[in-house]
Amino acid sequence: MGRSLRLRLFTIILAPLLVIAVIAGVWRMNEARQTAQDLYDNSLLITGLAVSRDVALADGDLISPETEALLADTAGGLVRYHVYAPDGVFVTGYAVPPVPTEADTVQDKAYAFYDAVYKGRDVRVLRLKYVTQIDGFSGTFTVTLWQDQAVRQGFVTALGYRALALISVLVLTAALMVWFGVNVGLKPLLDLEDAISRRNPEDLSPIRRRVPIETRGIVERLNRLFGQVSQSMEAQSAFISDASHQLRNPIAGVRALGEAILTARSLDAAKARAGDLVTAAERASDLAENLMTLERARAAQVDATRPVDVAQLLRSTIADFEGRAARMQVRLTLRGAQDQMVVRLDSTMVQEAIKNLIDNALLHGGPGLSAVDVTLAADHEVRITVADDGQGVPPGDFPKILARFGQADPSDGSGLGLSIAEVVANRHGGALTLDAVTAGFSASMRLPRDAQRPIA
């Protein structure tokens, strides 16, 4: 199932923004956690210094009102404390402080922070050591302060929610802008779609409207396709018209001869009419075959991808006419095809074109025809020339005989042989030329020697 281009572009653009937003959110949460840690630890350190000062000044008996206020309402809530002397004697504060899980966490440090559990609750602990003299005891005193972690966790959560809200607003704003931008950016495509949908089904003219650079290739291919479809439809229409026009008289003649056989007064008369019927049917069959060949040459896809030995192709083609030429006492000669000549072309179509050129020479050469020469030559292109020494055609009649069903003089031919050869040459990127000669008639089919893309 096809996916929406709008949704695809929206996803491609927005996905990196969401990834960046997630990364920014995680980073901001870590920053908030570290900020809260530093803030509350500094507050705890200040309170610890105040406690140690008061204990030293009052010989361990009193805590000043200011320090009591710090303990009761410092950042993060109530702070508990414990002070003991160098010999481990309890001085003041709460009786049992929380201890670190690892002893080396605070060993030999002037002050250290660590996490612990106090009465089933997570707490943050500061252990502060200082040297002083209290009530006759001198040495290193230890002050331990601890505070419930719930408040600081709430602070971190609040900062995280604020950051999340801000990032969400930014992402939502970006999503709306991207959606708006994608819709505006795709408007030319939608306009093009609307213009094509409003076209008449029979309108295959090229699209002329201005389109973005990114869609010009699509429009050019559409125009090329429209041209091909138009040519194909014109070819089919021409074929139907030609077939209906050209086959009408032969079919009528066959029917008339059939009726004449039925009404013949004698067997001999019926046999004579039967012979005429066979001849008329053969002519109708040849005409139908030539019409089909012309249509295939005009409409079929040229397969010029396989290498073909043109010399061998000519030898096999001429072999098909040797019996007919011998019966007509015409010398059929092939020149220049001794060596191999490999060219990429559609062997079936080219062979059909050569057959029509040879057939044209044998059929229209006239009573004086004695020789038909087929010559293969090549330089930058391949030239296949079919020349005869017959009655010839005046150069002024060349356009006439190149037209479909065109003939210089009435004959039994269909008038399609040269047309077929010309279409085949054109479809290969070449051309058919009629040569002006002093005697007889000569036609040359020129084909590209290098492999080229055939004309569609």
N, C-alpha and C positions, 0 to 999 in steps of 0.2 A: 504494500500500500504506500502511495506517495505521501511524503511529509510536506507540511506547509513550509514554503520558503521563508515566509515571515517569521514563523516559529523557529526555524533553523537558525536564521540570522540572530534572532533575539537570544537564543540559547548560546550560540557561539560567542556573542559579545558579553552576555551577562555572566556566563559561567566563570570566566577569569575574575570578574569583580566579586563574585561570591567567594571564590577561593581566597582572594586577597582580604575580603571582609572577615572570613574565619580566622585567617592568620593574624590579622590585626586584633581581632577579639581575644584570641589566646594570648597574644603579646600584651594586650592591655590588662588582662586579668593577672598575668604574672607581674606586670609593673605595679598594679594596684596592691597585690599581695606583698611585694617587696616594699612599697611605699608605706603601707600600714605597719609592716614589721619594723621598719626604721623609725617611724613616728612613735609607735608605742614603746619600743625599746629605749629610745632616747628619753621619753617621758619617765619610764621606769628607772633609768639611770639617774636622772635629776632627782627623783624622789629618794633613791638610795643614797645619794650624796647628802641630801638634806637630813636623812635619818642618821647617817654616820656622824655628821657635824653635831647634831643635837645630843647624841649619845656621848660624844667626847666632851662637850661643854657642860653637860649636866651629870657627869660621872655615871651615866647609864640609868638615871632615875626618871628623867622627864623628856617628853617630846614637845617641842614648841607648838603653839596653836597653828602656826602657818604650815608646819610639817604635817600636823594632824589633818589639816584641810587637803593637803596634797594626797595623803593616804586615803582619805575618804572619797575624794572626787577628782583624782587625776584622770588623764585620758585613758579610757578603757574601764573605768569603774574602780571599786574598792581594791586597795593594795594591802596585803598582809606582809608582816616583816618579822624577822627573827635575828637576834644579835647574840653571839657567844664569844667568850674571851679566848686568848691564846691556849689556855689549858682545857678548852672545851666546856667551860662553865657557862651556863645560860645567863645572859645579862638582862635582856628585855625582849618583849614582843610575844608572838605566839610560840607555844612550847615546841611543836614538832614541824620543822620546815620540810618541804618536798626535797628529795635527794635526786641527783642525776642518775640516769640509768648506767652511764659509763663514768667511772671516777676520773678518768683522764680528761674529761670534758672541761673541767674547771681547775684542774691541778696546776699550781704555780702560775696562775694568771691573776692580774690585778682585779679584773672583773670579767665575768663571762655570763652569757645568756644560754639557757637551755630549756627544753620542753620537758614537762613532767606531769604526773597525775597527783592531784590533791583531793582526797575524799571523793574519788570517783569522777572528778572533773579535770579536763585538760587545762593546764595553767602554763603561763610563761614565767620563767624564774630568772632573777638576776642574783648572782653571788658576787659580792664586792669585798675585797680584802684591803685593809689599810693598817698602818702602824700608828699606835697612839698609846696613851696611858690613862686608864680609868680606874679610880678608886684603888690606887696602889698597884694595879696590874698594868704592865707595859708589854708591848709586843704586837703581833698581828691579830687584829680583831676581824671577824667575818660577819658581814651583814647580808642576809638573804631576804629578798623581796619577791613576792609572786602575785600574779594577777590572772583572773579567769580569762581564757582565750575567746569566750563567746562574743564579747563586745567587739574585739578586733576582727573576728570573722564576719560579724555583721557589717562592720565598716568596709571590709573587702567586698562583701556581697553587694553593698550599696554602690560602691564604685564600679563594680562589674556591670550592674544593671544600668547605670548611667551610660557607661561605654557601649553596652549592647543596644540601648535605646538610640544613642547617637549613630552608631554604625547602621542600625536597621533603617533609620530615617534616610541616611545617605544612600544605602543600597536601594531603598524604595524609590528615592528620587532619581537615582541613576537608571533604575529599571523603567520608570515612566519616560525618562528622556530617551532611552534606547528604543523603547517601543514606538514613541513618537517619531524618532529619527528613522527607524526601519520603515514605518508606514509612509513617511514622506519620501524616503529613498526609493521605495518600490512603486510610487505613484506612476512614474513613466511606464513601467511594465504593465500596470493595471490599465493605464490609458491605451497602451498598445493592444492589450487583450480586448478591451472594449471596442476599439476601432476595427479589429479583425472580426469580432463577433457580429458587428453591424454590417459587414460586407455581404453583398449578394453572393450566394453559393457559386454562381458562374463567373464571378469577378476574380480572375487570377492575375490581375495586373500587379506589378511590383509595389511594395510598400514604400511610400515616399516620405512619410512623416519623420521628423527629427527624433532621434532616440539617443540615450546615453552611449558613451563609448563602449561600455562593458557589454551592451546588447547589440552592437552593430554586427558582430559576427553572426548572431542568431538571425537577425533580420536579413543579412546577405544570404545566408543559407536558405531561409524561407523564400526569398525572392528567386533564388536559383531553382528551388523545388517548384515554386509556382510556374516558372518558365518551362521546366521539364514537363510538368503535368499539362500545361497549356499546349506544348508541342505534341505530347502524346495524344491529347484529345483531338488536336487538329489533324494529326496523322490518321487517327481512327476514323474521323469524319471524312477525310479525303479518301481513305481506303473504302469505306462503305459507299461513298459517292461513285468512286471509280468502278468498284465491283458491280454495283447496280447498273451503271451506265454501260460498261463494256461487256458485261456478261449477258445483257438483255438480248442483243442480236444473235450471238451464238446459240443461246438456249432456245430462242425462237426458231432458229434454223434447224436445230436438232429436232425440235418438236414437229416442224413442218415436214422434215424428211421422214420422221416416224409415221406421220399421218399418210404421207405419200406411199410408204410401204404397205400400209393397211389397205389403201385403195388401188394398189397396182393391179393392172388388168392381166398381167402374166407373171410367171415365176422369174423370167429373165428381167423384166422391168423391176420387180421387187429386189432382185439381187443387185441391180445397178444402183437402185436407191439405197440399198443397205451399204454398199461401198461408199457412197457419198455421206451416209450417216456416220460411218466410222471416221471418215476424214474430218467431218464437222465436229464430232465428239473429241477427237484428238486436239483440234485447234482450241476448242473450249477448255479442254483440260490444260493445255499449254498456257493459255491465257490466265486461267485460275492459278496455276502454279507460279507464274511470273508475278501475279498480283500478290500472292502470299510471300514470295521471296522479297519483293519490294517492301512490303509491310514489315517483315522481320528485319530487314536491313535498316529501316527507319526507326523502328521501335525497340528492337531487342538491345540488350546490354552488350557492348563490345568486350570480348574477353581477349585483350591484347597483353596478357601477362606471361604466356608460355612462348619460349623460343621455337621458331619454325624455320626449317630449311626451305627457303623460297624456291631454290632450284629443283628440289625434289617435288615440291608442290606443283610446279609447272609441268614437270615430266609426267606425273600421274594424271594431271588434268588433260594434257594433250593426248594422252593414250586413249582417253574416252572418245576422242573425235577422229581417231585415225581411220576407223572403218567407214565413217560417214564421208570423210574427205576422199578416201579412195574410191568410193562409189561415185562421187562427183568428179573424179579425176582432177582433184586439187592437191597440190603438194603442200603439206603442213610441216613446217620447219620450226625447230626451237634453237635459238642462238643465245650464247652467253651463259648457259646453265651448266657448264661442265664442272665448275667448282662449287663447293658448299657455300651458301650464303644464309646465315642465321639471323633472323629478325623477329622481334616480338610482335605478333599480330594475331588476329582471329582467323585461323586457317580456314574454317568453314565459310565465313563470309567472303574472304578474299578469293577462295576457289570458286565460289558462286559467281563473283564478279568477273573473273577471268573466263569462265564458261560462257557467260553472256556476251563478252566481247568477241570470243571466237565464233559463237553461234551467230552473232550479228554479221560478222564478216562472211561466213558461209551462206547466210540467208539473203543478204542484200548485195553481194558482190556482183550479181548479174551473170549473164551468159558468158562473158569474157573472162570470168574469174578462173585463174590457174594456180595461184599460189597465195598462201597465208603464212606470214612469218611472225613468230612470237619471240620477242627479244627481251632479255633480262640484263639490265645495266645498273650500276650503283656508283655513287660518289658520296655526297652528303645525304643522299636519299636513294630509295630503291625505285627504279622505273621499269614498269612492265608494259611493253608496247606491242600491240596487235595491229599489223599492217597487211593490207591485201592489194592485189593488182587489178581489182575489179573496176566497176563503172564509176566509183567514187561519189562524193557529195560536194557540191559547191560550198565554199566557206560561208556564203550568205545564208545557207540553210542549217548551219551548225546550231544556232539557238533553237530552231524548230525540232531537230532530231534529239536534242538533249531534253526536251520537255517530255512529260509522261504521255505515252501513246503517240508521240510525234514521229512521223515518217516523211522522208523526202518525197517518196512516191508510194502509192498504195501497194501493199504486199501482204503475204500471209503472216508476217510477224505481228507481235503484240505491241511493238513500239515501246517496250519497257527495258530492253537490254542495257542501253546506255544509262538510263535513269538509275537502274540497280547498281551498275558499276560506279557511278558518280556518288551515290549515297554511301556505298561501302568505303570509297576513298575518303570522303569527308568525315565519316565517323572515326576513321583512323588518324585524323589530323592531316590528311593529304588532299589530293585533288585529281580530277579526271580532266585531261586536256585533249582536244581534237586538233591534230597536227595538219597544217596546210601543206599538202604534198602535190607534186605535179601530176602524179598518176595514182589511181586507186584511192584508198581511204586508210587513215592511221589514227588510232586512239591510244593514249598513254595514261596509265594509272600510276601516279606518283605517291609513294608512301614514306613516312619518316623512317630513316635507317636506325636511329637510336630509339631505345624503348621510351615511349612517351605515354602520357596519360591520355587514353582515348576520349574523344568528345562524347559526353553523356547525352 
